[in-house]
Every structure is written in C-alpha cells, then in structure tokens.
Amino acid sequence: MLVTRIIGNCPGCGARASFGNVNVSGNILLRGCFKCKYSEEIYLPVLEKEILYLDQFFLSHAFRAELPEFVDAARLIGELAHAQLLVCPFSRTHETETHQWRHPQQQRLWEFIKQTSRGQKFEPEYELRHKQIFRGFERFLSSDKSAFLVDIGDALHSELNTWDEYFWIDVPRTPDNVEQKRKLKKQSVDNLVNLFGDWRKSTTTFEEDRRIEYLAAAKSYLQCYMEMVNRLARGDFMATIDSPIETLVVEGLMLVDSDTLDKPHRLKRIIDYFESPYFEEVPSEWISSGLFAVLKDRVKRGQYQNSHKAKDRLSGFFYDVEFISAYAPYCQVMFVDNAMLDFVNDKLLDLSSRLGTKFFARSNWSEFLTYLESLGAKMTPELQNALDLVYPRSE
C-alpha cells in the first residue's frame, strides 16, 4: 500500500514505522502497511459543510496580502475548510476574471484560488442554468405547484459532505480567448450604459421591468436555436460546433417527447413555457432578471448620470450577475463587493430573504467575521478526534 502518512509500527507484521494513513474516501479513512497486507478502515463522522462563494475581490486582496484583515480572514477560512466545516469552490468566472488580470502574478493568483478551494469547483454557470431551465420545463409539463428545488449535486463536481481526500487532480485548461473576452466585456458594458437614456424615460414598474428581462432571455434562447436550425438547413454543419452555448437550451427542450410530438408542437410548447410563471421561477432567471430590474430602477431614479463613470462602476456587473444568479441558490454564504451587496439587499429584490443565502462584503466585515467565528464554534470533540486521525499532529 502507498502509505501517505506514517503513524507508527504495523499492528500486523510489526514492521517499524511502516503503518499509517493510505487515503480518505467518502467518510472512510483507510490505514495500512507498506510492508504487508494489513489494513484498517475507520469510519469518520458525517459532515455538514457550508458553501462559501468568495468573489474575485476577496481572493485578489487575500492573494496580494496588502491588507491584513483579508489575510487573516483567508487564514481563518483555510482553517475552517481544513476542519471540514466549510468549502469554497472556484468557478469558471474566477478563471475568466483571473486571466483578464494583466499582471505578472496572474498565474500565481489562479493557483492560489484553486488551493483555497481545496480542489472543489462549481460546474460551469451555463450548465446550471440549463439544468434549472430543464427542471422548470418538467414542472411546467406536469403542472407542478410545489416550490422549485435546486439539487446541490448539479452544482458541484463531487459530493459535498465527504471528507477531503489527501490529493486532488488539477487538469489544466487552455483559457478561452482572453482578448476576445475582454473586448466583449467592454462592449457589453458600453451597450448597457447606452440604454440608460431610454430607461430614464420609462414609466414601467419593477415587476414589469423584470417581465421584460424574462422575455428578452427567452427570445435570446429561441433566436440562438433558430439560427442554428437555419444554418443546418443551408448545409452549414459547422452550426452544431460553433453555435452559442445558449443554443443548447431550446435544443435540449426539443428532445422531450420527440418520438411522439412533431417539431411545431414541441416548439409551441416551449414558447408557452417561456411565457409562463414556471420559467420565471427558474432560480437563475429569477435572480438575473431581478438584478437587471434593480439596475433599471436606479437609473430611472437618477443614478449613473455620468456615462463614463457608469461604465467604470459597472465594469464587472455582468460577471457579478453571472456568478450570483448561477451559484447563490446553492450557497449558504457569498462574499461580494460593496456595490453588489447593495444590489442584492435592495428592498425590491432582497435575495437573502428569498434564498436564505447570507451576503457579506467589506461594508459589513464585522458580520462576516462573526459568521466565520460562529462556524468555528460548531467543532465537536468527535470531529476534532477524527481530524487528528486523518491529519496526524506529527505533520
């Protein structure tokens, strides 16, 4: 056996300094001897980890170590993760934002983010959105009146409440076209701010603005799908490869009952779904539409008058909406920047009340530390004993 942590002599063959921890799998610690076949299994306590999403703002400050409070908080978070009380998964949004940072330390920051996560990563934002939309479609077809429930298994690539293994495999991924993403990010913010003039003239209510966002999202999904279908009809088979990822939304829904319903009926049914409350209840759509409706409300109330300043203030808005709408339903806690904390706490939206997710930022730092300390108070003698077994003090 490959013994990774020697703890003493083998109880089986008596060989000196040959026995110790081999690995951790699920809630079982395997111990063995590298001299003989003797082994033991130790069952570990059941865990109840909380999920904390740390946005790029926190991670960048913790990495640069210029502000002691971020360093101290990161250290405490690391201790809580080591104690199996907390997990801080990274996401593709972290990856995208890191690779857009023009700095010699860019790669080191990315490594720091992955180490902070202890190998836990969220599934891509678009996959979660697609799964939620499909689940909403199933609810629509069955006229399900119960509350929309999310499945944590959709969000994490491995089971949440298992003990961290000693090793995790990092598969390097070639980053997407960084310059193209940077260009599209700027273009998106420019286009957003250019809408503000028309928004200021609008007399729509918050809920009406939210409805507009739902319909715009549905229109985008349908357009992407129809463009792919039209390209295929013209013999452009590259459409199955280079069409936008949003194409998969309608394409996946079209597969439902494909053996019993013709295409026009299936497409009509999807359109009906997009116009129904069931689509509005999809968590990622509900959150993103709400955040954009809050922005529109603030514009109508006189904020963001200076377009140049508005573009600077909203430079990360799309990324913030992306990760919050995707991951907030699966997190107990999210750390965001001050501006986004103000958005999620807006009385028109109040995400914490709807989701049960706690949001923290620099502006309520003391509350964040109180949360972390309260989590540490959940350490029990049983858990501490198990930690001593899994991570021998001699290390």
N, C-alpha and C positions, 0 to 999 in steps of 0.2 A: 504494500500500500504506500501511496505517496503521503507521508505524514507532514503536514504543513506547520504544525505547532507542537514541538516536543514538550511533554509534561513530566516524563519520568520513565521508570523501568516498566517493561511489559509484564502484566499480570499473568500472561500465558506462558511465554518461554523464559521470562526472567531477564532477557537481554537489557543491558543498561542503556538508559537514555534513547530508547527506541520506540516508545509508546507516546501517542498524543492524538491531537485532533487531525482528522483527514479532511472533512468538509462539512458544510451545513447545507441541508437540502430540505426545503419546506420548513417544518418545525422539528426536525431531527438533526442532532449532532452525531456524526459518525466518528468514532475513535478506533484506532488500530495500531498495529505494529509493523514496522518496515522490515523486520527480521522473520516474522512468522505470519500465520493467517488469523491470529487472534484479533477480534474486533468487538466493539460495544456500540449500542445505539442508545442515545439519551434523548428523551422527549422533552422539548422545550415549551415554555408557557405560550399560550395563544396570545397573539399580539392584536392591538387595536391602534394602528398607526394613523396619524393625521397627515393630511396632504397640505403642504405649504407651497404655493407658487411664488417664487421670487422673481420680480421683473428685472429687466436689464439694468435699471437704475441702481437697484440694491447690489447686484452682483458686480457691476463695474466699480462701485465705490468700495466694496469689500476687497476686490482684487487690487485696486490701486493703493489701498491701505493709507490713504492720506487723512482720513477722518477716523479717529479711534473708536467712535461709537459703532461704526459699521464693522470694523474688525472684531470688536467684542461680541457684537450680535452674531456675526458669522461663526465665531468660535462656539458660542452657545448653541447655535443651530446644529453645528457639527457634532457637539456632544449629545444633543437630543436624537440626532439621526443614528449615532453610534449606539445609543441606548435603545434603539428600535421603537422610539416613540413618535418619530416624525420622518417624513420623506419629502424631498424637494426635487421632483422630476424636472428635467430640462425638456425643452420643446424645439421644434424647428424655428419658431420665432426667435428664440435665443440665438440659434445658429445664424439665421439671416442677419440679425442686428449686429452680431459679433463680427461677421465677415464684412459688414459695411463700415466698420470702425477703421479708419485709416491711421494705423499706429503699428510700430514695430512689435508691440506686445500683443498684437491681435491673437496669435495662435496660443500664447500662454493664457490669455483670458479664456479662450474656448476650452482649454484643458482644465482650468480652474472651475469653470461652470460644470463640466462633466464630473469632476471629482467631488464637487459639492453635492451632486445628485446621487453619488454612490452607485452610478450605473442605471438608475431609474430614469426612464424617459417616457414622455407622453406620446401617444400616437399622433400623427400629423393632424393639424386643425381640420383640414378638408375631409379627412376620413371620419372624424367625429361628427361633423356637420352632416355628411352623407348618411351615416348610420341613424342619426336622430331624425332626419327627414324621412328615411325609410320607415322607421318605427312610427312616426306620425301618420304615415300613409296607411300602415296596418291598422292603426286606431281609427282612422277615417273610414276604412272599408268595413270595419266591424262595429262602427258607431260606439266605440268605447268611450264611456263618460268618466272613467276614473282619471286620477291625476297622471300627468306624464312623468314617468320614472326613468332616470338615467341609470346605466349599468357601469360601475367603475371598471369592469372588465373591458369595456370598449375603449377606455382612456389610457390604460397602462399596458405596456408590452409584456409585463409579468405580474404575477399575483401580488396584491398589496401587502397583505398581512402574513407574510412569510419572513423568516429571518434572512438577513443579508448574507449572501454567500461570500467566501473569502476573496474570490476573484470574479470579475465581470469582464466580458469581452467587448471591446470597443472596436466597431467596424468603421474605419474612416470612410467618409462620404465626400465625393467631389462636390464642393459648394456650387450652387446654382450661379448663373451669370451675374456676378456681383454688380458690375457696372450697369447692366440692364435693369436689375432690381432697383439700384439707386436712382436711375433715371425715371423708372416707373413710379417710384415712391414720390419723387418731386413733382412729377406730372399729376399724380392723383391728388396731392395736396393743393396744387395750383388750380386744378379743375374744381375741387371742393370749395375753395375760397371764392372762386369766380361765381359761384351760385349764390353767394351771400346777398348780393343786390336784389335778386328776385325774392329771396327768402324774407327780406325785411318788408316787402310789400304784401306778404302773405297774411291772411287772417285765419288760417286753419288752426285747429286746436292740437294739443299734444297727441291725442289719440288718432286724430285724422292724419297727422304727420307720420305717426307710427304705421298706420294703414298704408300710406303711400310707400313707405320703405318695404313693407311686406310684398306689395305688388311689384315694386321695382326688382326685388330679389327674384320673385317668381318669373318675371319677364326675362331676366338675365339667364336663368336656368333653361327656360324654353328656347330662347334665341340660340344659345350655345348648342343645344341639341339639334335644332332645325338646321343650323348652318352645317353641322357635321353630316346630317342626312342629305342635304342638298349637294354637298361636296361628293359624297359617295355616289349619289345618283348621276353625277357628271363623270364618274370614273376615277375620282381622286381618292385612291385608297389610303393615302397618307393621312386622311382625316381621322382614321382610327388611332393614329400615333401622335399627331401633333395638335389635336383639338384641345381646348382648355379643359382643365381638370373638372370644371363645373359641368361639363357635358355628361359626366357620369351620373349626375343626379337624376335627370329625366331618363337617361338610358337604362339605369337600374330599375326605375319605377315601371318602365315599359315592359320589363321582363315578367312582371307579375301577371299571371293568367294569360300568358302569351299563347298557350295551347288551346284556350277556349274563347278568347275575345280577339276581334280583329284590331288592327292598329288604330283606326279612327276612334273606336270606342274606348280603347285604353288611353289614348291621348286626351280625349274629352274628360275622362275620369280624373286624370292627373291635373288638368286645368281646374276642375271642380275642387279638388283637394287644395290647390294653391289659393283658391278664393275662400276657403273655409276656415273656421276658427281652429281646426286641427293643425293647420300649417302655422298659424300664429302662436300656437302653444309649443312648437318645437323650441327647446331652450336656446339654442344658438341663434335662431332667428329672432326670438323674443328679446334677447339681450342686445344684439347688434342693432335692431330696429329702434330699441329704446334709447341707446346711446346716441344714435344719429338724430333722433327726435329731440333729445335734450339739447344737443348742439344747435339744432334749428331754433328751438325755443329761445336759447340765449342770444342767438343772432338777432331774432325778432325783438328782443328786449334791449338791444343796443350794444351788445358786446361785439368784439372783433371788428371795430370800425376801421382800423388801420390794416390794410391788406398785407403789407409786408410783415408787420408784427404778427398778424394772424397766421401767416404761413410758417413763421418760426415756432409759434406756440403750438401749432397743430402738426408739426413735422412728424411726430411719432404717433399721431392719432389712429391711423389705420392699423398699425401694429398692435396698439393697445386694444382696440376693438376686436382684433383678430384673436388675441390670446385670452381676453376676458370672456368673450362670447363662447369660445371653444371650451375653456378649462374651468371657469368659475363654478359650473354645476357639479364638478367632481372634487372641488377643493373645500376643505374646512376654512382655509385662510389664504389670502392673497396679499402680497406686498406690492403696491403700485406707487407711482409718483403722486405728488400733491394734487396736480391738476386732474388726474384721473380719479383720485379719491373723491374729489369734489363732484365729479360727474356721476359716479356710481351711488353717491349719497344724496343726489338731487331728489327732492321730495316727489318729483314726477315719476321717478324710477325706483329709488330705494332698493337696490339689488339685495342688500343684506337681509331685509325682511322677506323678500320673495324666495331667495335661495338658501338662506341660513348661513351664507358664507361671510366670514369676517374679513373686512378690508382694512389694511393699515398702510401708512405712508410716513414720510418724515414729519408731517404735521401732527400726527398722533403717536409719536415714537414711544412715549412712556406707556401707552396702552399696548403697544406691540411687545415691549419688554415684559409687561405684566402677563401677557398671554404666554410667552415663552417660559416664564418662570412657573406659571400655573401648570404647564405641560410637564415640566421637570418634576413637579410635585406628585405626578402620577407614578413615579418609580416605586415599586413594591420590593420587599425583601426577596420574594420569589424571582422577580425579574432580575434583580441585582445578582442573585446567586447564579442564574442562568448566564448572565453576561460574563461573570467570572469564569464560567466553564468554557464558553465559546471564545472569549478573548482572555486567555490566562494573564495574570498580572505580571508574570515574568517578562512579557513583551514590553 
